[in-house]
Amino acid sequence: MMTALSIMQQGPVIPVITIDRQADALPLAKALMQGGLCVLELTLRTAVALDVIRLLREEVPDVIIGAGTILDPSQARAAAQAGAQFLVSPGSTPRVLDACAEAGVALLPGAATPTEVMLLLERGFTEQKFFPAEAAGGVDMLRSIAAPIPQVRFCPTGGLTPDNAGSYLALANVVCIGGSWMVSKALIEGRRWSEIERLARLAAALPAQ
């Protein structure tokens, strides 16, 4: 099993993707891969999400596929059964953490406060998702957390853009970031694969720790 850290270290940006049409999955994944982004987070916000995970695991084996927006144990189990190689939750509850552990899949659990970070650290999670990053204090909050809790490393997600991505990636406790600007609803619905590849290439070139 890959660890959360090894997945985070694959590149500076993890695209956070919401897909409404299964037919878009393969060209989208290939555009992102050609742009240099090989770790993808598929949110479980649509009816086709689990089918997309299965499809990409079969057809694009070089991509590392994660399932995001894990809110309850049943989603964790379903995502793991569909082939997700890691799970991402916006927040953390004991039931979700237990279910992910039972599924045997790496988890990037969400935290937004020092207390939440500490509770996850007690459970052994030294890699965490910081969400919603901009709304929860952004770069300043992460810099403040780093002083008393330097052993935890983050993937900030929520409100990140090409304009502020570099500020997050410059932090010592940030390994990578999550973003959706290169996979926006308009780009996917318009099937603008070449533009997605261009934006992915720019994202992949961002400096990482």
Secondary structure, 3 states (H helix, E strand, C coil): CCCHHHHHCCCCEEEEECCCCHHHHHHHHHHHHHCCCCEEEEECCCCCHHHHHHHHHHHCCCCEEEEECCCCHHHHHHHHHHCCCEEECCCCCHHHHHHHHHHCCEEECEECCHHHHHHHHHCCCCEEEECCCCCCCHHHHHHHHHCCCCCCEEEEECCCCCCCHHHHHCCCCECCEEECHHHCHHHHHCCCHHHHHHHHHHHHCCCCC
